[in-house]
Amino acid sequence: MSILDVPDPDGFLYIVADSHLDEKNAPAEEFVEMLVQLENPHTIVFLGDLFKIWLAPPKFWSDLHRQVLLGFQSLKDKGCNVVFIAGNREMLLPSKFTDNWKKKLPFTHLIHNDWFLNWGNQHFGFIHGDTINYHDRQYLRWKSISHSLAVETIFQLMPGPAARWIAERIEAMLVETNKEYKVHFPEKEIQEFAETVLPGVDNYFVGHFHVDREIKVEGCSGVLRIVPDWLSQRKLIRVSAEGTKEVLHFKNSSFENAH
């Protein structure tokens, strides 16, 4: 279990999810501007699906990728913890975050499953969330294949532009498949997941579902928080040093309270 202890936070915790950055619907410039304007960031946790599709080794990066990753690097250089939790649109991320990879990627922590943070006197859990709906077997099979050693080896051997082109074509095809599960919020599966993870945490933050929801379990004081997506809502969650949480909306180059 991966845990970061921050007993006396001296800044804010920011939680961002599902930006799906591209040249059209979620441009890099706006996202980077948001990163620059974060007030007193101590830790930022990104809950996966940063780009529409991303092959992680630098040889595959486009200008869009470089621009965004430089934005994260700037935060890291200022002493901010930059925690990246892999989603389903990230490929070729290393299974172990070695020193060599730490020189390539602008993150202080790279997580493939769940991650925990002790923030002052509160205990938080985080996960991307794409495997919560265990009934979506078509997706789970696809993820297993697309992230297999065989597929990743093939991509690693390709030139950067060719690999990006193929990955983008695959993403375009997937948009048109499995729509039944994509439009359906899995209430039952989410509730079951909450019952499993909420005991012992104050908040468990989940991305992937592109909604703004709180899920509670009888007998537990903790809350499962579905983090609103950046792609369609331009929202993020900010947590103060004392643990106060608020949803911020980034609009017209500035933040406003969303509630």
Phi and psi restraints in degrees (value plus and minus 20) as a CYANA .aco file:
   2 SER   PHI    -115.5   -75.5
   2 SER   PSI     102.4   142.4
   3 ILE   PHI    -153.7  -113.7
   3 ILE   PSI     117.2   157.2
   4 LEU   PHI    -132.0   -92.0
   4 LEU   PSI     108.2   148.2
   5 ASP   PHI    -120.5   -80.5
   5 ASP   PSI     101.0   141.0
   6 VAL   PHI    -145.5  -105.5
   6 VAL   PSI      63.8   103.8
   7 PRO   PHI     -88.4   -48.4
   7 PRO   PSI     -50.9   -10.9
   8 ASP   PHI    -153.1  -113.1
   8 ASP   PSI      58.8    98.8
   9 PRO   PHI     -80.7   -40.7
   9 PRO   PSI     117.0   157.0
  10 ASP   PHI    -137.5   -97.5
  10 ASP   PSI      10.1    50.1
  11 GLY   PHI    -188.7  -148.7
  11 GLY   PSI    -180.3  -140.3
  12 PHE   PHI    -122.4   -82.4
  12 PHE   PSI     132.2   172.2
  13 LEU   PHI    -120.6   -80.6
  13 LEU   PSI     108.6   148.6
  14 TYR   PHI    -136.1   -96.1
  14 TYR   PSI     118.8   158.8
  15 ILE   PHI    -146.3  -106.3
  15 ILE   PSI     100.9   140.9
  16 VAL   PHI    -147.0  -107.0
  16 VAL   PSI     125.3   165.3
  17 ALA   PHI    -163.8  -123.8
  17 ALA   PSI     127.2   167.2
  18 ASP   PHI      32.1    72.1
  18 ASP   PSI      46.0    86.0
  19 SER   PHI    -108.0   -68.0
  19 SER   PSI     -46.8    -6.8
  20 HIS   PHI      27.5    67.5
  20 HIS   PSI      27.2    67.2
  21 LEU   PHI     -81.5   -41.5
  21 LEU   PSI     116.3   156.3
  22 ASP   PHI    -170.8  -130.8
  22 ASP   PSI    -190.7  -150.7
  23 GLU   PHI    -103.8   -63.8
  23 GLU   PSI     -29.2    10.8
  24 LYS   PHI    -136.3   -96.3
  24 LYS   PSI     -86.3   -46.3
  25 ASN   PHI    -103.9   -63.9
  25 ASN   PSI     -46.0    -6.0
  26 ALA   PHI    -163.4  -123.4
  26 ALA   PSI      59.6    99.6
  27 PRO   PHI     -86.9   -46.9
  27 PRO   PSI     129.6   169.6
  28 ALA   PHI     -83.6   -43.6
  28 ALA   PSI     -57.7   -17.7
  29 GLU   PHI     -78.1   -38.1
  29 GLU   PSI     -63.4   -23.4
  30 GLU   PHI     -86.9   -46.9
  30 GLU   PSI     -60.9   -20.9
  31 PHE   PHI     -84.5   -44.5
  31 PHE   PSI     -65.0   -25.0
  32 VAL   PHI     -84.7   -44.7
  32 VAL   PSI     -57.7   -17.7
  33 GLU   PHI     -80.7   -40.7
  33 GLU   PSI     -59.7   -19.7
  34 MET   PHI     -81.5   -41.5
  34 MET   PSI     -64.6   -24.6
  35 LEU   PHI     -79.4   -39.4
  35 LEU   PSI     -62.2   -22.2
  36 VAL   PHI     -83.0   -43.0
  36 VAL   PSI     -54.5   -14.5
  37 GLN   PHI    -110.1   -70.1
  37 GLN   PSI     -18.2    21.8
  38 LEU   PHI     -80.3   -40.3
  38 LEU   PSI     108.8   148.8
  39 GLU   PHI    -102.3   -62.3
  39 GLU   PSI     103.7   143.7
  40 ASN   PHI      23.1    63.1
  40 ASN   PSI      39.4    79.4
  41 PRO   PHI     -96.2   -56.2
  41 PRO   PSI     102.9   142.9
  42 HIS   PHI    -114.0   -74.0
  42 HIS   PSI     -64.9   -24.9
  43 THR   PHI    -164.1  -124.1
  43 THR   PSI     114.9   154.9
  44 ILE   PHI    -141.6  -101.6
  44 ILE   PSI     110.6   150.6
  45 VAL   PHI    -134.4   -94.4
  45 VAL   PSI     100.8   140.8
  46 PHE   PHI    -125.0   -85.0
  46 PHE   PSI     106.0   146.0
  47 LEU   PHI    -114.1   -74.1
  47 LEU   PSI      13.3    53.3
  48 GLY   PHI      71.1   111.1
  48 GLY   PSI     146.7   186.7
  49 ASP   PHI      38.6    78.6
  49 ASP   PSI      33.3    73.3
  50 LEU   PHI     -86.5   -46.5
  50 LEU   PSI     -68.1   -28.1
  51 PHE   PHI    -131.0   -91.0
  51 PHE   PSI     145.7   185.7
  52 LYS   PHI     -76.0   -36.0
  52 LYS   PSI     -60.5   -20.5
  53 ILE   PHI    -176.2  -136.2
  53 ILE   PSI     120.9   160.9
  54 TRP   PHI    -163.2  -123.2
  54 TRP   PSI     101.3   141.3
  55 LEU   PHI    -115.9   -75.9
  55 LEU   PSI      96.7   136.7
  56 ALA   PHI     -89.2   -49.2
  56 ALA   PSI     -54.9   -14.9
  57 PRO   PHI     -81.0   -41.0
  57 PRO   PSI     120.6   160.6
  58 PRO   PHI     -76.0   -36.0
  58 PRO   PSI     -46.7    -6.7
  59 LYS   PHI     -85.4   -45.4
  59 LYS   PSI     -36.6     3.4
  60 PHE   PHI    -117.1   -77.1
  60 PHE   PSI     -23.0    17.0
  61 TRP   PHI     -93.6   -53.6
  61 TRP   PSI     122.4   162.4
  62 SER   PHI    -118.1   -78.1
  62 SER   PSI     157.7   197.7
  63 ASP   PHI     -80.3   -40.3
  63 ASP   PSI     -55.0   -15.0
  64 LEU   PHI     -81.0   -41.0
  64 LEU   PSI     -66.1   -26.1
  65 HIS   PHI     -81.1   -41.1
  65 HIS   PSI     -66.8   -26.8
  66 ARG   PHI     -81.7   -41.7
  66 ARG   PSI     -60.9   -20.9
  67 GLN   PHI     -81.9   -41.9
  67 GLN   PSI     -65.2   -25.2
  68 VAL   PHI     -89.4   -49.4
  68 VAL   PSI     -63.8   -23.8
  69 LEU   PHI     -87.0   -47.0
  69 LEU   PSI     -50.4   -10.4
  70 LEU   PHI     -86.1   -46.1
  70 LEU   PSI     -52.8   -12.8
  71 GLY   PHI     -83.3   -43.3
  71 GLY   PSI     -62.6   -22.6
  72 PHE   PHI     -87.1   -47.1
  72 PHE   PSI     -58.5   -18.5
  73 GLN   PHI     -81.5   -41.5
  73 GLN   PSI     -57.1   -17.1
  74 SER   PHI     -81.6   -41.6
  74 SER   PSI     -61.5   -21.5
  75 LEU   PHI     -84.7   -44.7
  75 LEU   PSI     -63.8   -23.8
  76 LYS   PHI     -81.2   -41.2
  76 LYS   PSI     -61.7   -21.7
  77 ASP   PHI     -84.0   -44.0
  77 ASP   PSI     -44.4    -4.4
  78 LYS   PHI    -107.5   -67.5
  78 LYS   PSI     -16.8    23.2
  79 GLY   PHI      76.1   116.1
  79 GLY   PSI     -13.5    26.5
  80 CYS   PHI     -99.6   -59.6
  80 CYS   PSI     116.8   156.8
  81 ASN   PHI     -89.5   -49.5
  81 ASN   PSI     106.0   146.0
  82 VAL   PHI    -136.2   -96.2
  82 VAL   PSI      83.4   123.4
  83 VAL   PHI    -124.2   -84.2
  83 VAL   PSI     102.9   142.9
  84 PHE   PHI    -135.6   -95.6
  84 PHE   PSI     100.0   140.0
  85 ILE   PHI    -125.2   -85.2
  85 ILE   PSI      98.6   138.6
  86 ALA   PHI     -84.7   -44.7
  86 ALA   PSI     118.6   158.6
  87 GLY   PHI    -125.3   -85.3
  87 GLY   PSI    -178.4  -138.4
  88 ASN   PHI    -112.0   -72.0
  88 ASN   PSI     -25.3    14.7
  89 ARG   PHI    -124.9   -84.9
  89 ARG   PSI      -9.9    30.1
  90 GLU   PHI    -124.2   -84.2
  90 GLU   PSI     110.9   150.9
  91 MET   PHI    -147.2  -107.2
  91 MET   PSI     132.9   172.9
  92 LEU   PHI      47.2    87.2
  92 LEU   PSI       0.2    40.2
  93 LEU   PHI     -90.6   -50.6
  93 LEU   PSI     124.0   164.0
  94 PRO   PHI     -89.0   -49.0
  94 PRO   PSI     124.9   164.9
  95 SER   PHI     -91.5   -51.5
  95 SER   PSI     -48.5    -8.5
  96 LYS   PHI    -143.1  -103.1
  96 LYS   PSI     113.1   153.1
  97 PHE   PHI    -107.1   -67.1
  97 PHE   PSI      59.8    99.8
  98 THR   PHI     -95.9   -55.9
  98 THR   PSI     149.6   189.6
  99 ASP   PHI     -79.8   -39.8
  99 ASP   PSI     -56.2   -16.2
 100 ASN   PHI     -82.3   -42.3
 100 ASN   PSI     -63.0   -23.0
 101 TRP   PHI     -91.0   -51.0
 101 TRP   PSI     -51.3   -11.3
 102 LYS   PHI     -85.5   -45.5
 102 LYS   PSI     -42.7    -2.7
 103 LYS   PHI     -99.2   -59.2
 103 LYS   PSI     -41.3    -1.3
 104 LYS   PHI    -114.8   -74.8
 104 LYS   PSI     -56.8   -16.8
 105 LEU   PHI    -129.8   -89.8
 105 LEU   PSI     120.3   160.3
 106 PRO   PHI    -107.6   -67.6
 106 PRO   PSI      23.8    63.8
 107 PHE   PHI    -138.4   -98.4
 107 PHE   PSI     128.2   168.2
 108 THR   PHI    -108.4   -68.4
 108 THR   PSI     -46.2    -6.2
 109 HIS   PHI    -159.1  -119.1
 109 HIS   PSI     115.1   155.1
 110 LEU   PHI    -144.9  -104.9
 110 LEU   PSI      97.7   137.7
 111 ILE   PHI    -141.7  -101.7
 111 ILE   PSI     118.1   158.1
 112 HIS   PHI    -123.7   -83.7
 112 HIS   PSI     -37.6     2.4
 113 ASN   PHI    -146.9  -106.9
 113 ASN   PSI    -142.4  -102.4
 114 ASP   PHI    -117.7   -77.7
 114 ASP   PSI     139.4   179.4
 115 TRP   PHI    -165.1  -125.1
 115 TRP   PSI     130.4   170.4
 116 PHE   PHI    -149.5  -109.5
 116 PHE   PSI     128.2   168.2
 117 LEU   PHI    -156.3  -116.3
 117 LEU   PSI     104.4   144.4
 118 ASN   PHI    -112.5   -72.5
 118 ASN   PSI      87.8   127.8
 119 TRP   PHI    -132.1   -92.1
 119 TRP   PSI      80.5   120.5
 120 GLY   PHI      42.3    82.3
 120 GLY   PSI    -145.5  -105.5
 121 ASN   PHI    -119.0   -79.0
 121 ASN   PSI      -5.4    34.6
 122 GLN   PHI    -132.9   -92.9
 122 GLN   PSI     129.9   169.9
 123 HIS   PHI    -138.1   -98.1
 123 HIS   PSI     101.0   141.0
 124 PHE   PHI    -137.3   -97.3
 124 PHE   PSI     127.5   167.5
 125 GLY   PHI    -140.1  -100.1
 125 GLY   PSI     134.4   174.4
 126 PHE   PHI    -162.4  -122.4
 126 PHE   PSI     124.8   164.8
 127 ILE   PHI    -180.1  -140.1
 127 ILE   PSI     134.1   174.1
 128 HIS   PHI     -86.5   -46.5
 128 HIS   PSI     -72.8   -32.8
 129 GLY   PHI      89.7   129.7
 129 GLY   PSI     -18.5    21.5
 130 ASP   PHI     -91.2   -51.2
 130 ASP   PSI     -35.7     4.3
 131 THR   PHI    -121.2   -81.2
 131 THR   PSI     -14.6    25.4
 132 ILE   PHI     -85.6   -45.6
 132 ILE   PSI     -60.7   -20.7
 133 ASN   PHI    -101.2   -61.2
 133 ASN   PSI      67.3   107.3
 134 TYR   PHI     -90.4   -50.4
 134 TYR   PSI     -30.8     9.2
 135 HIS   PHI    -100.9   -60.9
 135 HIS   PSI     -34.9     5.1
 136 ASP   PHI    -103.3   -63.3
 136 ASP   PSI      52.1    92.1
 137 ARG   PHI     -89.5   -49.5
 137 ARG   PSI     -50.7   -10.7
 138 GLN   PHI     -81.9   -41.9
 138 GLN   PSI     -65.2   -25.2
 139 TYR   PHI     -85.2   -45.2
 139 TYR   PSI     -64.4   -24.4
 140 LEU   PHI     -82.5   -42.5
 140 LEU   PSI     -57.1   -17.1
 141 ARG   PHI     -85.0   -45.0
 141 ARG   PSI     -63.8   -23.8
 142 TRP   PHI     -81.8   -41.8
 142 TRP   PSI     -63.4   -23.4
 143 LYS   PHI     -82.4   -42.4
 143 LYS   PSI     -61.4   -21.4
 144 SER   PHI     -81.0   -41.0
 144 SER   PSI     -61.0   -21.0
 145 ILE   PHI     -92.2   -52.2
 145 ILE   PSI     -68.5   -28.5
 146 SER   PHI     -86.8   -46.8
 146 SER   PSI     -43.7    -3.7
 147 HIS   PHI    -125.7   -85.7
 147 HIS   PSI      -3.8    36.2
 148 SER   PHI     -95.9   -55.9
 148 SER   PSI     140.0   180.0
 149 LEU   PHI     -81.0   -41.0
 149 LEU   PSI     -59.0   -19.0
 150 ALA   PHI     -82.7   -42.7
 150 ALA   PSI     -68.7   -28.7
 151 VAL   PHI     -85.5   -45.5
 151 VAL   PSI     -63.6   -23.6
 152 GLU   PHI     -84.1   -44.1
 152 GLU   PSI     -55.9   -15.9
 153 THR   PHI     -84.1   -44.1
 153 THR   PSI     -61.7   -21.7
 154 ILE   PHI     -81.4   -41.4
 154 ILE   PSI     -66.3   -26.3
 155 PHE   PHI     -83.0   -43.0
 155 PHE   PSI     -59.9   -19.9
 156 GLN   PHI     -80.8   -40.8
 156 GLN   PSI     -49.6    -9.6
 157 LEU   PHI    -103.8   -63.8
 157 LEU   PSI     -31.4     8.6
 158 MET   PHI    -102.9   -62.9
 158 MET   PSI     133.0   173.0
 159 PRO   PHI     -83.0   -43.0
 159 PRO   PSI     131.0   171.0
 160 GLY   PHI     -72.8   -32.8
 160 GLY   PSI     -74.3   -34.3
 161 PRO   PHI     -79.8   -39.8
 161 PRO   PSI     -59.9   -19.9
 162 ALA   PHI     -86.6   -46.6
 162 ALA   PSI     -63.1   -23.1
 163 ALA   PHI     -83.6   -43.6
 163 ALA   PSI     -61.7   -21.7
 164 ARG   PHI     -83.4   -43.4
 164 ARG   PSI     -61.2   -21.2
 165 TRP   PHI     -81.9   -41.9
 165 TRP   PSI     -66.3   -26.3
 166 ILE   PHI     -84.6   -44.6
 166 ILE   PSI     -63.7   -23.7
 167 ALA   PHI     -81.1   -41.1
 167 ALA   PSI     -59.6   -19.6
 168 GLU   PHI     -87.6   -47.6
 168 GLU   PSI     -56.8   -16.8
 169 ARG   PHI     -86.4   -46.4
 169 ARG   PSI     -60.6   -20.6
 170 ILE   PHI     -83.0   -43.0
 170 ILE   PSI     -63.8   -23.8
 171 GLU   PHI     -80.2   -40.2
 171 GLU   PSI     -61.3   -21.3
 172 ALA   PHI     -83.7   -43.7
 172 ALA   PSI     -58.3   -18.3
 173 MET   PHI     -88.4   -48.4
 173 MET   PSI     -59.3   -19.3
 174 LEU   PHI     -86.3   -46.3
 174 LEU   PSI     -49.0    -9.0
 175 VAL   PHI     -77.6   -37.6
 175 VAL   PSI     -52.1   -12.1
 176 GLU   PHI    -112.2   -72.2
 176 GLU   PSI     -19.2    20.8
 177 THR   PHI    -130.2   -90.2
 177 THR   PSI     138.6   178.6
 178 ASN   PHI      38.3    78.3
 178 ASN   PSI      15.2    55.2
 179 LYS   PHI     -85.9   -45.9
 179 LYS   PSI     -46.1    -6.1
 180 GLU   PHI     -76.6   -36.6
 180 GLU   PSI     -63.1   -23.1
 181 TYR   PHI    -101.4   -61.4
 181 TYR   PSI     -47.3    -7.3
 182 LYS   PHI     -91.7   -51.7
 182 LYS   PSI     -51.2   -11.2
 183 VAL   PHI    -114.3   -74.3
 183 VAL   PSI     -27.2    12.8
 184 HIS   PHI    -124.0   -84.0
 184 HIS   PSI     100.3   140.3
 185 PHE   PHI     -99.1   -59.1
 185 PHE   PSI     101.5   141.5
 186 PRO   PHI     -99.3   -59.3
 186 PRO   PSI      58.6    98.6
 187 GLU   PHI     -74.3   -34.3
 187 GLU   PSI     -69.6   -29.6
 188 LYS   PHI     -83.0   -43.0
 188 LYS   PSI     -67.3   -27.3
 189 GLU   PHI     -87.6   -47.6
 189 GLU   PSI     -58.7   -18.7
 190 ILE   PHI     -83.7   -43.7
 190 ILE   PSI     -62.7   -22.7
 191 GLN   PHI     -83.3   -43.3
 191 GLN   PSI     -61.4   -21.4
 192 GLU   PHI     -83.2   -43.2
 192 GLU   PSI     -61.4   -21.4
 193 PHE   PHI     -83.2   -43.2
 193 PHE   PSI     -63.1   -23.1
 194 ALA   PHI     -80.2   -40.2
 194 ALA   PSI     -61.9   -21.9
 195 GLU   PHI     -82.2   -42.2
 195 GLU   PSI     -48.5    -8.5
 196 THR   PHI     -99.8   -59.8
 196 THR   PSI     -60.7   -20.7
 197 VAL   PHI    -120.1   -80.1
 197 VAL   PSI     -40.8    -0.8
 198 LEU   PHI     -91.5   -51.5
 198 LEU   PSI     -54.2   -14.2
 199 PRO   PHI     -77.2   -37.2
 199 PRO   PSI     104.0   144.0
 200 GLY   PHI      75.4   115.4
 200 GLY   PSI     -24.4    15.6
 201 VAL   PHI    -144.5  -104.5
 201 VAL   PSI     134.9   174.9
 202 ASP   PHI    -105.4   -65.4
 202 ASP   PSI     -57.7   -17.7
 203 ASN   PHI    -165.9  -125.9
 203 ASN   PSI     121.4   161.4
 204 TYR   PHI    -141.6  -101.6
 204 TYR   PSI      96.9   136.9
 205 PHE   PHI    -117.8   -77.8
 205 PHE   PSI     110.5   150.5
 206 VAL   PHI    -148.9  -108.9
 206 VAL   PSI     117.4   157.4
 207 GLY   PHI    -121.3   -81.3
 207 GLY   PSI    -166.2  -126.2
 208 HIS   PHI      55.6    95.6
 208 HIS   PSI     -57.2   -17.2
 209 PHE   PHI    -111.1   -71.1
 209 PHE   PSI     -27.5    12.5
 210 HIS   PHI      38.4    78.4
 210 HIS   PSI      16.6    56.6
 211 VAL   PHI    -153.5  -113.5
 211 VAL   PSI     148.8   188.8
 212 ASP   PHI    -137.0   -97.0
 212 ASP   PSI      77.2   117.2
 213 ARG   PHI    -160.0  -120.0
 213 ARG   PSI     133.5   173.5
 214 GLU   PHI    -139.8   -99.8
 214 GLU   PSI     113.2   153.2
 215 ILE   PHI    -139.0   -99.0
 215 ILE   PSI     109.3   149.3
 216 LYS   PHI    -139.4   -99.4
 216 LYS   PSI     139.0   179.0
 217 VAL   PHI    -147.3  -107.3
 217 VAL   PSI     112.3   152.3
 218 GLU   PHI     -79.6   -39.6
 218 GLU   PSI     110.6   150.6
 219 GLY   PHI      70.7   110.7
 219 GLY   PSI     -24.4    15.6
 220 CYS   PHI    -136.5   -96.5
 220 CYS   PSI     118.1   158.1
 221 SER   PHI    -104.6   -64.6
 221 SER   PSI     -38.2     1.8
 222 GLY   PHI     -92.3   -52.3
 222 GLY   PSI     142.5   182.5
 223 VAL   PHI    -149.5  -109.5
 223 VAL   PSI     113.6   153.6
 224 LEU   PHI    -106.1   -66.1
 224 LEU   PSI     100.6   140.6
 225 ARG   PHI    -130.8   -90.8
 225 ARG   PSI      92.5   132.5
 226 ILE   PHI     -99.0   -59.0
 226 ILE   PSI      98.1   138.1
 227 VAL   PHI    -102.1   -62.1
 227 VAL   PSI     106.6   146.6
 228 PRO   PHI     -80.7   -40.7
 228 PRO   PSI     126.2   166.2
 229 ASP   PHI    -100.7   -60.7
 229 ASP   PSI     130.9   170.9
 230 TRP   PHI     -94.4   -54.4
 230 TRP   PSI     -56.3   -16.3
 231 LEU   PHI     -71.6   -31.6
 231 LEU   PSI     -74.7   -34.7
 232 SER   PHI    -122.4   -82.4
 232 SER   PSI     -39.2     0.8
 233 GLN   PHI    -134.3   -94.3
 233 GLN   PSI     -38.3     1.7
 234 ARG   PHI      34.2    74.2
 234 ARG   PSI      23.2    63.2
 235 LYS   PHI    -137.9   -97.9
 235 LYS   PSI     137.3   177.3
 236 LEU   PHI    -170.6  -130.6
 236 LEU   PSI     146.9   186.9
 237 ILE   PHI    -129.0   -89.0
 237 ILE   PSI     116.5   156.5
 238 ARG   PHI    -138.6   -98.6
 238 ARG   PSI     115.9   155.9
 239 VAL   PHI    -141.4  -101.4
 239 VAL   PSI     107.0   147.0
 240 SER   PHI     -97.5   -57.5
 240 SER   PSI     151.3   191.3
 241 ALA   PHI     -79.8   -39.8
 241 ALA   PSI     -48.8    -8.8
 242 GLU   PHI    -105.8   -65.8
 242 GLU   PSI     -26.6    13.4
 243 GLY   PHI      79.0   119.0
 243 GLY   PSI     -16.1    23.9
 244 THR   PHI     -91.6   -51.6
 244 THR   PSI     112.2   152.2
 245 LYS   PHI    -131.7   -91.7
 245 LYS   PSI     120.5   160.5
 246 GLU   PHI    -166.2  -126.2
 246 GLU   PSI     130.2   170.2
 247 VAL   PHI    -116.4   -76.4
 247 VAL   PSI     106.8   146.8
 248 LEU   PHI    -127.9   -87.9
 248 LEU   PSI     122.7   162.7
 249 HIS   PHI    -133.5   -93.5
 249 HIS   PSI     104.9   144.9
 250 PHE   PHI    -113.9   -73.9
 250 PHE   PSI      92.8   132.8
 251 LYS   PHI    -164.1  -124.1
 251 LYS   PSI     114.6   154.6
 252 ASN   PHI      33.5    73.5
 252 ASN   PSI      24.1    64.1
 253 SER   PHI      47.7    87.7
 253 SER   PSI       1.4    41.4
 254 SER   PHI    -170.7  -130.7
 254 SER   PSI     143.8   183.8
 255 PHE   PHI    -113.6   -73.6
 255 PHE   PSI     124.7   164.7
 256 GLU   PHI    -159.7  -119.7
 256 GLU   PSI     131.3   171.3
 257 ASN   PHI     -89.1   -49.1
 257 ASN   PSI     109.9   149.9
 258 ALA   PHI    -101.9   -61.9
 258 ALA   PSI     -32.8     7.2
